[in-house]
Amino acid sequence: MNSFSDFGLLPSLLHTLKEKRINRPTEIQSQAIPLMMSGQSVVGVAETGSGKTLTYVLPLLHALRSLEDDGKAVTLESSPRAVVMIPTSELGDQVSKVFKAFTHTTRLRIRPALGGMTFEQARRNVAGPFEVLLATPGRLVQLMERDLINLSDVRMLIFDE
């Protein structure tokens, strides 16, 4: 695959890629995005800076926006459709920035619940309806133990690093 349009991504995602001057997929993106777009599970290993985060962000946002466009919007509070697990709050901040670049046009909501933030902030972040939970393992466990998050509608689970 030589261009992002070859993947069949939504026009809003292609527009943001063009806006960000991201013109050609990297090797990991060329190999993994088509598999993810077809619903397959993928384990991707590549060097730092190779575009791994965007490799899962694009298919995830495509799938979730497509559900919304089909009239299947998230309406339940604290019930994300996707969970992205990250090991540290620092990586969570980096991943959040990649998501934010693409959520303006997709109108999807990414909510962080990271170990580096106060529990109260994490609790507030997961209140209300939203599509993607970005969480560190310890913080997710705390939210689950207090019944503050409902994972019954999760359709995609991403483990980053």
N, C-alpha and C positions, 0 to 999 in steps of 0.2 A: 504494500500500500504506500503510494507516494504522496498522498494528500489526505487531510482530515476528512474531506468531503467523500472520499472512498469508503468511509466507515458507515455512512448513512446516519450521521449525527443530526440532531435537530438544527434548523437554521439559526436559532438563537445561540447555540453553542458555537457554531461555525462563525457567526458574526463576532462573538467575543474573541475567538482565536485570532481572527483577522485583525481585530482592533488591537490585540496585544502583540501583533506581529509574530505570532507563532504559526509558521507557514508549513513546516514539514514535520511529520511524526518522527520521533526517535526510534531506534531499533526496538526497544522494549514496548513502545506504543504500537508500532506496526505489528508486532507479534501478539500482544495481549489484548488490545482493544477489540479486534474482531471476535475473539473467543468470548470475551465478556459480553459483547453486544448480542451474541447468540445464546447467552444464558449459561455458559460453561463456567465451572470453577477454575481459577487460575492461580498458580503460584509464580510470581515474577521475581527474579533476582537480577539486579543491575547495580552499577556503580552510583554513588552519590552524584546528583546533578544530571542524571540521565532521563529524568522525566517520569519517574515511577508514580509520583502522586497524581499527576495529570492523567496517567494511564488508567487509574481507577475512578478519578473524579468525573471524567467525561462520560463513560458508560453508566455510572451511577446516576448522574443528573439527567442523562437522556432517559433512562428507564423511569425515574420518578416523575419527571415532567410529562412523559407520555401517559402515565397513569392519571395524572391531573387533567391532561387534555382529553382523556377518555371519560371524564366525569367521575373519577374515583379519587377525589381530593381527600387529604387527611383532615378529619374533623374531630377525632378523639383527642383529648388532652393527654400530654405526656406519653404519646404512643408513636414513636418514630417508625418510618418505613425502612430505614437503613441505619446501621451502627458502624462507625469507623473507630476501631480500637487502636490507640497509640500508646507507646510505653512511657512517654514523658510529656510534661506540660510544654516544654520547649518545642518539641516536635509538633505538639498540638497547635501551637501558635503558628508554625510554618504551614501546616496543612490547612488551617483555618483561612489563611491568606489566599491560598490557591482556590479554595472553595468560593470565597467571597468575590473573587474576580468573575466568577461565572454565575453567581446567584442573582445578580442584578437583572439580567435578562431572563432568567428562568423563573424568577420569583419563588424559589424554593428556600426554605428556612433551615439553616445549619445552627445547631445549638451546642456549644462546648460545655462539657462537665469535666474539668481537668483538675488533677491533684494540686496544682499550684494556685487555684482560686479558693476562696472561702466556700465552705459547704453551703452557706446561705445563698451565695451567688449561683452556685451550681443548681441548687433547688429552684431558684427563680428562673434560670435558663431553661429548665425542662418543663416548666409550667406552660400550659396552653398547647395548641396544636403546632407541630413542626414535622419536617420530613427526615432530617439527618441528625443523629446524635454523634458527636465527636467526643470520645471519652477515654480517660485513662482507666485501667482495670480497677484500681482501688476505689476510685470515685464512682464507677458504675456499680460496684458491689454495695457501696454505701447507699446509693439511690434505690437499689433493688431491695436491700434489707428494710428500708423504711417505706416500701411500696410507693415510691415517688415516680417510678418509671414503669411503663407497661411495654414489654417487648413482644407481645403476641402478634403484632402486625409487621414485624421486621421481615423484609424480603431479601435484603442484601446485608452481608456481614463482611467487613474488610478488616484485616489485620495488617497494620503498617509496621514494618520492621519487626 
